[in-house]
Amino acid sequence: MMASQPLEETGELAVRLAWRARKLGQPELVAAVEAACTPAPDAGPAPLDAFRFGVVMVEGDLVELRQWPELDDTAEPLFWRATVLASDGTRLVVAVSRVPGVLQSAALPVAGIRAVGFLVGKLEGADGNGERWLLAGHRLGWFPGTAPRGIDVAPGLLALAEAGFDVGFVDDIRRAGSRPLTAAEREAWRAFLIATSRLKPASWESAVATEPAASLADLFQESDRIIARPVTMHGTVKRITAVDPGEVLADGTSSARQLEVIVNTGSPRVAITNAAGERMEFGSRVLVTVVASEAAAGQVQEGTTVAIDGFAYRYWTYESGASVEQGAAGGQTLPLVMAWRIRPVDSGQARLNALLNWTMIGLVVLVGGVATTVWWMNRRDRMTRP
């Protein structure tokens, strides 16, 4: 057993290791856990003593959270001190630089916490609730099974969390804009895509049943509430390009597809006002960017009419013809949807849908023309009366 140490003596080391973990990033830490901490077959879990300065992953409940100002260097980002009660009863003090925004003022305890980082050592002064260990990590992950009391978590996010999405990444999705993506924003983009590819059908059905699907107008809103809203739509694929998610997806591949999809609005002209109060007008067809795993995209080709099921990501600016994963300082601004499933629509059904859409447009024009003619005749009749 390693000797216990006071928090005051090990805290500075923990912060330095947390800074190093921040530089490495969460994917690298998780990869280290999978490479070094996987127990041999028929072997029980190794004691924490065996991982001194090794990388470990701990899951449990967040029971305490506060800033660590006494260790905060003004030249470096603020660190957080989180106490996590692991599922086996072990208590850990975790030093991290990133904590999900919704947890910073949440009522504790909160379940579904995951911490990955360097194990520094055991702390002195066990509080009667088990030994305390000091862990230095990059971020505090949150994978809720249900929405905790007082925290609004969208049903789509709960479904994605079940598939392995860290809900804390929503903070980075909110920040992502028209500039080239930061490392954190790119990590959030990839994590969202990977979780969508791993979604179970039951989770999708539950999300759709709990929350109404986003409308086409909703997708053009620069609002936090659109993130992870279910999306179901039909459209025609205009362009397909390959993107690299940076990790193996559910289908066993490490590639994905980006589709520019033309969606019929069902009206000759559509006008909406976005969350910023800006009026936006569109014709009968609009472009929507869709990203999906290679398996979800299937045999879809350019020119194919498709039905898409997935989740809204955000209103996204990127260079035309480039990957949305890259981001850009200029170019097109389109809604981005992460697709769970893409199905080719039968050509006969596609023609029928197009016919119905154009019939509706014709009826709108006809009714408008008749109303205008009646108004003009009534006006002329009143003008010609003595």
C-alpha positions as CSV (number, residue, x, y, z in Angstrom):
1,M,0.0,0.0,0.0
2,M,1.3,3.4,-0.8
3,A,1.7,5.9,2.0
4,S,-1.0,8.5,2.6
5,Q,-0.2,12.1,1.9
6,P,-1.8,15.5,2.9
7,L,-3.8,17.2,0.1
8,E,-1.7,20.3,0.6
9,E,1.4,18.4,-0.4
10,T,0.0,16.6,-3.4
11,G,-2.4,19.2,-4.7
12,E,0.1,21.2,-6.7
13,L,1.3,18.0,-8.3
14,A,-2.3,17.1,-9.2
15,V,-2.8,20.4,-10.9
16,R,0.4,20.0,-12.9
17,L,-0.7,16.6,-14.0
18,A,-4.2,17.9,-14.8
19,W,-2.6,20.5,-17.0
20,R,-0.7,17.7,-18.7
21,A,-3.9,15.8,-19.1
22,R,-5.5,18.8,-20.7
23,K,-2.7,18.9,-23.2
24,L,-3.1,15.3,-24.1
25,G,-6.9,15.4,-24.4
26,Q,-9.6,13.0,-23.4
27,P,-9.3,10.5,-26.3
28,E,-5.6,9.9,-25.6
29,L,-6.4,9.3,-21.9
30,V,-9.1,6.8,-22.7
31,A,-6.9,5.0,-25.1
32,A,-4.2,4.8,-22.4
33,V,-6.8,3.2,-20.0
34,E,-7.8,0.7,-22.6
35,A,-4.2,-0.2,-23.4
36,A,-2.8,-0.4,-19.9
37,C,-5.7,-1.0,-17.5
38,T,-7.6,-3.8,-19.1
39,P,-7.6,-6.8,-16.7
40,A,-6.6,-10.2,-17.9
41,P,-9.3,-12.8,-18.4
42,D,-10.6,-14.3,-15.1
43,A,-8.6,-11.6,-13.2
44,G,-10.3,-9.4,-10.6
45,P,-10.0,-5.6,-10.7
46,A,-6.5,-4.5,-9.8
47,P,-6.2,-2.4,-6.6
48,L,-5.6,1.3,-7.2
49,D,-2.2,1.0,-5.6
50,A,-1.1,-0.7,-8.8
51,F,-1.7,2.3,-10.9
52,R,0.4,5.0,-9.1
53,F,0.9,7.7,-11.8
54,G,-0.8,5.4,-14.3
55,V,-4.0,6.4,-16.1
56,V,-7.3,5.1,-14.7
57,M,-11.0,5.5,-15.3
58,V,-13.5,5.9,-12.5
59,E,-17.3,6.0,-12.7
60,G,-19.6,7.1,-9.9
61,D,-21.5,10.0,-8.4
62,L,-20.4,13.6,-8.0
63,V,-20.9,14.5,-4.3
64,E,-18.9,17.7,-4.0
65,L,-17.6,20.3,-6.5
66,R,-15.8,23.6,-5.9
67,Q,-13.1,25.7,-7.5
68,W,-9.6,25.2,-6.4
69,P,-8.5,28.9,-6.1
70,E,-5.6,28.2,-3.7
71,L,-3.9,26.2,-6.5
72,D,-5.0,28.4,-9.4
73,D,-2.1,30.1,-11.3
74,T,-3.2,33.2,-13.1
75,A,-1.1,32.1,-16.1
76,E,-3.1,28.9,-16.4
77,P,-6.9,28.0,-16.6
78,L,-9.0,27.6,-13.5
79,F,-9.1,24.1,-12.0
80,W,-11.9,22.3,-10.2
81,R,-11.8,20.0,-7.2
82,A,-14.5,17.3,-7.5
83,T,-15.2,14.6,-5.1
84,V,-16.5,11.4,-6.8
85,L,-18.0,8.4,-5.0
86,A,-17.1,5.5,-7.2
87,S,-19.5,2.6,-7.7
88,D,-17.4,0.4,-5.4
89,G,-17.5,2.9,-2.6
90,T,-14.1,4.4,-3.2
91,R,-13.9,8.2,-2.8
92,L,-11.7,10.2,-5.1
93,V,-10.7,13.9,-5.1
94,V,-10.4,14.7,-8.8
95,A,-8.5,17.8,-10.1
96,V,-9.8,18.8,-13.6
97,S,-9.8,21.9,-15.8
98,R,-13.2,21.2,-17.4
99,V,-16.5,20.6,-15.7
100,P,-19.9,20.5,-17.6
101,G,-21.5,23.9,-17.2
102,V,-24.8,22.5,-15.9
103,L,-23.1,20.7,-13.1
104,Q,-21.3,23.8,-11.8
105,S,-24.5,25.0,-10.0
106,A,-26.4,21.7,-9.8
107,A,-27.8,20.1,-6.7
108,L,-25.6,17.2,-5.7
109,P,-25.2,14.3,-5.8
110,V,-25.3,13.7,-9.5
111,A,-25.0,10.3,-11.0
112,G,-23.3,9.2,-14.3
113,I,-19.9,10.9,-13.7
114,R,-16.8,9.5,-15.4
115,A,-13.3,10.7,-14.5
116,V,-10.2,9.7,-16.5
117,G,-6.7,10.7,-15.5
118,F,-3.5,10.1,-13.6
119,L,-3.7,8.5,-10.2
120,V,-1.5,10.7,-7.9
121,G,-1.9,8.8,-4.6
122,K,-3.9,8.2,-1.4
123,L,-4.8,11.1,0.8
124,E,-4.6,11.5,4.5
125,G,-7.6,12.0,6.8
126,A,-10.2,9.5,5.5
127,D,-13.5,10.9,6.5
128,G,-15.1,7.7,7.6
129,N,-16.8,7.1,4.3
130,G,-13.9,5.2,2.7
131,E,-10.3,6.0,1.6
132,R,-9.8,9.0,-0.5
133,W,-7.5,9.0,-3.6
134,L,-6.3,11.9,-5.7
135,L,-6.8,11.8,-9.4
136,A,-5.6,14.4,-12.0
137,G,-7.6,14.5,-15.2
138,H,-8.6,16.7,-18.1
139,R,-12.4,16.9,-17.8
140,L,-15.2,15.5,-15.8
141,G,-17.4,13.5,-18.1
142,W,-21.2,13.2,-17.6
143,F,-23.3,10.3,-19.0
144,P,-26.7,10.7,-17.4
145,G,-29.2,7.8,-17.6
146,T,-32.1,10.1,-16.6
147,A,-32.4,13.9,-16.2
148,P,-31.5,14.8,-12.5
149,R,-33.8,17.0,-10.5
150,G,-33.4,20.6,-11.4
151,I,-31.4,19.9,-14.6
152,D,-33.0,20.1,-18.1
153,V,-31.5,17.4,-20.3
154,A,-33.0,16.9,-23.7
155,P,-34.3,13.4,-24.5
156,G,-31.9,13.3,-27.5
157,L,-28.9,13.9,-25.2
158,L,-30.0,11.1,-22.9
159,A,-30.2,8.7,-25.8
160,L,-26.8,9.8,-27.0
161,A,-25.3,9.6,-23.5
162,E,-26.5,5.9,-23.4
163,A,-24.5,5.4,-26.6
164,G,-21.4,6.9,-25.0
165,F,-21.7,10.7,-25.6
166,D,-20.3,13.0,-22.9
167,V,-23.1,15.5,-22.3
168,G,-20.5,18.0,-21.2
169,F,-19.4,18.4,-24.8
170,V,-22.6,20.5,-25.3
171,D,-20.6,23.4,-23.9
172,D,-18.2,23.1,-26.8
173,I,-21.0,22.7,-29.4
174,R,-22.5,26.0,-28.2
175,R,-19.2,27.7,-28.6
176,A,-18.5,26.3,-32.1
177,G,-18.9,29.1,-34.7
178,S,-17.8,30.2,-38.1
179,R,-14.1,30.2,-37.3
180,P,-11.8,27.1,-37.7
181,L,-12.6,24.7,-34.9
182,T,-10.6,24.4,-31.7
183,A,-9.4,21.0,-30.5
184,A,-12.2,20.9,-27.9
185,E,-14.9,21.7,-30.6
186,R,-13.5,19.1,-33.0
187,E,-13.5,16.6,-30.2
188,A,-17.2,17.4,-29.4
189,W,-18.1,17.0,-33.1
190,R,-16.4,13.6,-33.3
191,A,-17.9,12.4,-30.1
192,F,-21.5,13.4,-31.3
193,L,-21.0,11.5,-34.6
194,I,-19.5,8.4,-32.9
195,A,-22.4,8.2,-30.4
196,T,-25.0,8.7,-33.2
197,S,-23.4,5.8,-35.1
198,R,-23.7,3.6,-32.0
199,L,-27.3,4.5,-31.1
200,K,-29.7,1.6,-30.5
201,P,-33.0,1.5,-32.3
202,A,-34.9,1.5,-28.9
203,S,-33.0,4.7,-27.8
204,W,-34.0,6.4,-31.1
205,E,-37.6,5.5,-30.7
206,S,-37.6,6.7,-27.1
207,A,-36.2,10.1,-28.0
208,V,-38.7,10.6,-30.9
209,A,-41.6,9.6,-28.7
210,T,-40.5,11.9,-25.9
211,E,-39.7,15.1,-27.9
212,P,-41.3,16.3,-31.2
213,A,-39.0,16.2,-34.2
214,A,-37.4,19.5,-35.2
215,S,-39.0,21.3,-38.1
216,L,-37.0,22.6,-41.0
217,A,-37.4,26.1,-39.6
218,D,-36.1,24.9,-36.2
219,L,-32.8,23.8,-37.9
220,F,-32.0,27.4,-38.9
221,Q,-32.2,28.6,-35.3
222,E,-28.9,29.5,-33.6
223,S,-30.3,28.2,-30.3
224,D,-28.9,25.8,-27.6
225,R,-32.3,24.1,-27.5
226,I,-31.9,22.7,-31.0
227,I,-28.8,20.6,-30.0
228,A,-29.7,16.9,-30.1
229,R,-33.3,17.4,-31.2
230,P,-34.6,14.5,-33.3
231,V,-34.8,15.2,-37.0
232,T,-36.8,13.3,-39.7
233,M,-36.8,14.6,-43.2
234,H,-36.7,13.8,-46.9
235,G,-34.4,15.2,-49.5
236,T,-32.3,14.7,-52.6
237,V,-28.5,14.2,-52.2
238,K,-26.6,16.9,-54.1
239,R,-23.0,16.1,-53.1
240,I,-21.1,13.4,-51.0
241,T,-17.7,13.8,-49.6
242,A,-15.6,11.7,-47.1
243,V,-14.8,12.9,-43.6
244,D,-12.5,11.4,-41.0
245,P,-14.1,11.0,-37.5
246,G,-10.8,10.1,-36.0
247,E,-12.1,7.0,-34.3
248,V,-13.6,3.7,-35.2
249,L,-17.4,3.9,-35.6
250,A,-20.1,1.3,-34.7
251,D,-19.8,-0.3,-38.1
252,G,-16.1,-1.0,-37.6
253,T,-14.9,1.6,-40.1
254,S,-13.0,4.8,-39.4
255,S,-14.6,6.9,-42.2
256,A,-17.9,8.8,-42.5
257,R,-19.8,10.6,-45.2
258,Q,-20.9,14.2,-45.5
259,L,-24.0,14.8,-47.6
260,E,-25.4,18.1,-48.9
261,V,-29.1,17.4,-49.1
262,I,-31.7,19.4,-50.9
263,V,-34.9,19.5,-48.9
264,N,-38.2,20.7,-50.4
265,T,-39.9,23.2,-48.1
266,G,-43.3,22.6,-49.5
267,S,-43.9,26.3,-50.2
268,P,-42.7,28.7,-52.9
269,R,-41.1,30.9,-50.3
270,V,-40.4,30.4,-46.6
271,A,-39.5,33.2,-44.2
272,I,-38.4,32.7,-40.6
273,T,-36.9,34.8,-37.8
274,N,-34.0,33.2,-36.1
275,A,-33.0,33.4,-32.4
276,A,-31.0,36.6,-33.1
277,G,-34.1,38.3,-34.5
278,E,-32.8,38.2,-38.1
279,R,-35.3,37.5,-40.8
280,M,-34.3,34.8,-43.2
281,E,-36.0,33.9,-46.5
282,F,-35.7,30.7,-48.5
283,G,-37.2,29.4,-51.8
284,S,-38.9,26.1,-52.3
285,R,-35.7,24.2,-51.7
286,V,-33.0,24.6,-49.1
287,L,-29.7,22.8,-48.4
288,V,-29.0,20.9,-45.2
289,T,-25.7,19.3,-44.3
290,V,-25.8,15.7,-43.1
291,V,-23.0,13.7,-41.6
292,A,-23.3,9.9,-41.1
293,S,-21.2,6.8,-40.6
294,E,-20.4,4.8,-43.7
295,A,-22.8,2.1,-42.7
296,A,-25.7,4.7,-42.2
297,A,-25.0,6.3,-45.6
298,G,-25.1,2.8,-47.1
299,Q,-25.3,2.7,-50.9
300,V,-26.6,6.3,-51.2
301,Q,-25.4,8.1,-54.3
302,E,-25.6,11.6,-55.5
303,G,-29.0,12.3,-56.9
304,T,-30.7,9.7,-54.7
305,T,-33.9,10.8,-52.8
306,V,-33.5,9.7,-49.2
307,A,-35.3,9.7,-45.8
308,I,-33.1,10.8,-42.9
309,D,-33.4,10.1,-39.2
310,G,-30.9,11.8,-36.9
311,F,-30.2,14.6,-34.4
312,A,-29.7,18.3,-35.0
313,Y,-26.2,19.5,-34.2
314,R,-26.2,23.2,-34.8
315,Y,-26.4,25.9,-37.5
316,W,-23.0,25.6,-39.0
317,T,-20.7,27.7,-41.2
318,Y,-18.1,25.8,-43.4
319,E,-16.3,26.2,-46.7
320,S,-18.3,24.9,-49.6
321,G,-17.0,21.6,-50.7
322,A,-14.9,21.1,-47.5
323,S,-15.5,19.0,-44.5
324,V,-17.7,20.4,-41.8
325,E,-15.3,18.8,-39.3
326,Q,-12.7,21.4,-40.4
327,G,-14.9,24.5,-39.9
328,A,-14.1,27.7,-41.8
329,A,-13.9,31.5,-41.5
330,G,-16.4,31.9,-44.3
331,G,-18.5,30.0,-46.8
332,Q,-21.9,28.5,-46.5
333,T,-24.0,28.5,-43.3
334,L,-26.3,25.5,-43.2
335,P,-28.0,23.4,-40.6
336,L,-25.9,20.3,-39.6
337,V,-27.6,17.0,-38.8
338,M,-25.9,13.9,-37.6
339,A,-27.7,11.0,-39.2
340,W,-28.5,7.7,-37.4
341,R,-30.2,6.2,-40.4
342,I,-30.4,7.1,-44.1
343,R,-32.8,5.2,-46.3
344,P,-33.2,5.5,-50.1
345,V,-36.8,6.4,-50.9
346,D,-38.6,4.4,-53.6
347,S,-38.5,6.4,-56.9
348,G,-42.2,6.0,-57.3
349,Q,-42.8,7.3,-53.8
350,A,-40.4,10.1,-54.4
351,R,-42.2,11.2,-57.6
352,L,-45.5,11.0,-55.7
353,N,-44.1,13.2,-52.9
354,A,-42.7,15.7,-55.4
355,L,-46.1,15.7,-57.2
356,L,-47.9,16.3,-53.9
357,N,-45.5,19.1,-53.1
358,W,-45.9,20.9,-56.4
359,T,-49.6,20.3,-56.3
360,M,-49.7,22.1,-53.0
361,I,-47.6,24.9,-54.4
362,G,-50.0,25.1,-57.4
363,L,-53.0,25.2,-55.1
364,V,-51.5,28.0,-53.1
365,V,-50.8,30.0,-56.3
366,L,-54.3,29.3,-57.7
367,V,-56.1,30.3,-54.5
368,G,-54.0,33.4,-54.3
369,G,-54.8,34.3,-57.9
370,V,-58.5,33.7,-57.4
371,A,-58.6,35.8,-54.3
372,T,-56.7,38.6,-56.1
373,T,-59.1,38.4,-59.1
374,V,-62.2,38.6,-56.8
375,W,-60.8,41.5,-54.9
376,W,-59.9,43.4,-58.1
377,M,-63.4,42.8,-59.6
378,N,-65.2,43.9,-56.5
379,R,-63.0,47.0,-56.4
380,R,-63.8,47.9,-60.0
381,D,-67.5,47.2,-59.5
382,R,-67.5,49.7,-56.6
383,M,-65.7,52.3,-58.7
384,T,-68.1,52.0,-61.6
385,R,-71.3,52.4,-59.5
386,P,-73.0,55.9,-59.7
